[in-house]
Amino acid sequence: MNKLTTDEILTKDAHLIQSFANLHALKQADARTAIVAAEGAHVTDSEGNRLIDGIGGLWCVNVGHGRREIIDAITEQLNTLDYYSTFYNFTHPAAAELAEKVASLAPAPLNNVYFANSGSVANDTAVRMLHHYNNLRGKPEKKQILSRMGAYHGSTHMAMALTTPGYSTGWGAVEGLVHHLKAPHKYREAPGMSDAEFLAVLEQDMLDAIHRIGADNICAFFAEPIQGAGGVITAPPGYHAAMRRITREHDIMYVADEVVTAWGRLGHMFASEDVYDCVPDIITTAKGLTSGYQPLSATIISDEIYDVISGPDAMFLHGMTYSGHPAAAAAALANIEILESEGIPARVQTTGKLFEGLLRGLEDMDMVGEVRGSHFMMGIEFVRNKDTREEFPADANVGGLVAKEAQKRGLIARALGNILILSPTLIMDDALIREIAATLRESIAKVSADLG
Ligand code: PLP
């Protein structure tokens, strides 16, 4: 139970470096919100305000906050085996059971799981594994990677290189290894085109890159099923299956970054195969794997890759102290048990569609250029002129203005420049879903009136 006042928290917080923040602006005490408690679909701030968690922590609290079953499972695990590693010849029941469970839920050929503690490291792990895989196959030059503009794959040095360049402005990222293809962003990249025409452009872009770099030099294509932190960008129908076909034809491994899209958010345990008809070679995932109760990620690889990296002459030189941590594995097992026993992914196929539909209804507002996304992963792009799609200046931060109004009205949403992102818990009833849509409408109307 929190015993600190808001002032006390914020004084201590002066020593905390926040993520993805303007640290200078955060020196203003009222710029920060301290969250002190959470239950179900709501959180409570240090002033006692109860707020709907419209971003599910950080796209991750899928089964809702305060689930006793997960907390008890973590406690019980810590009471039995607090820690042991999965280095060398060691293993333990929680990691073993979870690996089997994840393999059983992932697409059929993906049977081998490496655990780490963040989506970023899951993606770094995929890169290291594929480089090793190609070295073992006698193809040491096959190391380059295709990613996309608009992508977000994490913040470690490698994951940031996979991410769209805009995220590392002023910082720099690993150079010379990653090539960014066009974002599959029809609203901005191809306003006058049909879906089919735009898909053909994207396919050609991929083929051009392969011909330019040479398939013999490319190990992987990284793609989120829906680009999340890039602005909730959904690709035209058939995109992932088409990219899968091209990668297969050129001996390039398809890495689906399902850090956000798995574990029910789009109505299925994994989205790649069930939603997009695309069976990748590797799936990376995190977030909803434990619903955020413990830090845990998984890099799930195909038998084809595993057979090579587990060959007689191979040595797996990769490891993290907390890989498969017992408490994290126990949290994931309890979380998956809830997702399955309560049929949450199937429920999301109805409740998520209601959410998506109500948010799409906001497109009748002048300032709303496009509402996009799917189920409980939605983005709202604000524009200065709806007909011409003229953007607000980047520093207008209209998303931030709307998020501020929403918070005053009891809803946490996330701003990304002139885009607002919603990725709530997956357990909301219809009434709460309608409340979010109504709050957003009021907040957008207020900002629109203020901007004149
Ligand atoms: N991949 C995607 C698609 C993400 O959205 C994120 C985080 O938001 C990551 C990777 C990185 O995960 P983490 O923040 O756990 O390192």
Residues whose N, C-alpha, C, O or C-beta is under 5 A from the ligand:
A	BS01	PLP	S118 G119 S120 V121 Y152 H153 G154 E224 G228 D257 V259 V260 A286
